[in-house]
């Protein structure tokens, strides 16, 4: 039984081979794919966690925490050395001055999300950035006080959005419009979201959706949702936690109003890594927009005239939403990771391999014909990233424990979903083959 890969044409040398390839279930085929993988050398750039047998785990948990780039230690140690050597003078005297450290991340991040550098800022954590974006864009009126989001959304997004609603003296039960899967389905149809936008067009102020759903792995149609909402005068924002570094994005061209993300998942920047935000150029350069101010969001020309010029004058870029000075030690590992993304050629080659990895995994699971579980992530490659969510019908926790015992690191979501995310930078096709073998043998 063979399954053709569905790949949209891309400017890659290997694209024709990817589009016509038929998968095979044999181990030799997986090894052949690895031998032909143009990205295979990047696996050696990461530390691979070891199991009890001192062999690398099958690490399919990059959707929770990406692996550590080997180069990250050197980058962090460089800043520790600068602190020891220069003290406060490292803000200006270090090789990469701390004062402008965030600027070194702007261009590589802009390339990953399809943005202009003026639209990008690294700061805070994802949820803090979501609050800051809502402080600007969620300005409820008597007519427009509602927020449209998906269900289930990542809990932290739900907490942030509900507390923002309460902060404005409103009731989340009345102010939230929830897009849900149809009965008997696991993912949300685009038309369901568009219908809700149309139905509540005069009441919704903001649409906020996770670009890739944390639970199902569904990639939403960002351009369609953005266009439909903006035609009705609605601001549109996306949580890119599971999208950045996973799928190609073109936020500027898609006209998205704002977005937020973390850097510890597919961006491999480590726990507590700095997060980021995108504001479309029309917003980023608009100094009249309301926001919460901080000294690093202020015009650099008057930033240090603290007691002489106390009025807040925002920078005419995404920097105008920055609250505090750059957190150097949570930014340094991201520099190491972004250098790897650039060396790999950006998202196009990574996406091509990702489509292969997930397509191969889906093929192997379906070929086994196991009735104990089913994949709830969309089959269409354009509607998913690298994560496959596997709904287990019988004894889900026992199956997950067996995977762990066999050297697999993925994760479990209540009540019965195993999330597996083979990641293009460091996972192999042979690991996909081994994972499928372990999963289907433990029936």
HELIX and SHEET records of a PDB file:
HELIX    1   1 UNK A   15  UNK A   20  1                                   6    
HELIX    2   2 UNK A   27  UNK A   36  1                                  10    
HELIX    3   3 UNK A   40  UNK A   45  5                                   6    
HELIX    4   4 UNK A   72  UNK A   86  1                                  15    
HELIX    5   5 UNK A   87  UNK A   89  5                                   3    
HELIX    6   6 UNK A   90  UNK A   93  1                                   4    
HELIX    7   7 UNK A   98  UNK A  100  5                                   3    
HELIX    8   8 UNK A  103  UNK A  113  1                                  11    
HELIX    9   9 UNK A  117  UNK A  119  5                                   3    
HELIX   10  10 UNK A  126  UNK A  137  1                                  12    
HELIX   11  11 UNK A  155  UNK A  167  1                                  13    
HELIX   12  12 UNK A  172  UNK A  175  1                                   4    
HELIX   13  13 UNK A  190  UNK A  199  1                                  10    
HELIX   14  14 UNK A  222  UNK A  231  1                                  10    
HELIX   15  15 UNK A  251  UNK A  254  1                                   4    
HELIX   16  16 UNK A  281  UNK A  284  1                                   4    
HELIX   17  17 UNK A  295  UNK A  297  5                                   3    
HELIX   18  18 UNK A  318  UNK A  321  5                                   4    
HELIX   19  19 UNK A  328  UNK A  343  1                                  16    
HELIX   20  20 UNK A  347  UNK A  368  1                                  22    
HELIX   21  21 UNK A  381  UNK A  383  5                                   3    
HELIX   22  22 UNK A  396  UNK A  405  1                                  10    
HELIX   23  23 UNK A  429  UNK A  441  1                                  13    
SHEET    1   A 2 UNK A  58  UNK A  59  0                                        
SHEET    2   A 2 UNK A 408  UNK A 409  1                                        
SHEET    1   B 7 UNK A 120  UNK A 122  0                                        
SHEET    2   B 7 UNK A 276  UNK A 279 -1                                        
SHEET    3   B 7 UNK A 258  UNK A 261 -1                                        
SHEET    4   B 7 UNK A 235  UNK A 239  1                                        
SHEET    5   B 7 UNK A 204  UNK A 210  1                                        
SHEET    6   B 7 UNK A 146  UNK A 150  1                                        
SHEET    7   B 7 UNK A 176  UNK A 179  1                                        
SHEET    1   C 4 UNK A 373  UNK A 375  0                                        
SHEET    2   C 4 UNK A 387  UNK A 392 -1                                        
SHEET    3   C 4 UNK A 417  UNK A 421 -1                                        
SHEET    4   C 4 UNK A 411  UNK A 413 -1                                        
END                                                                             
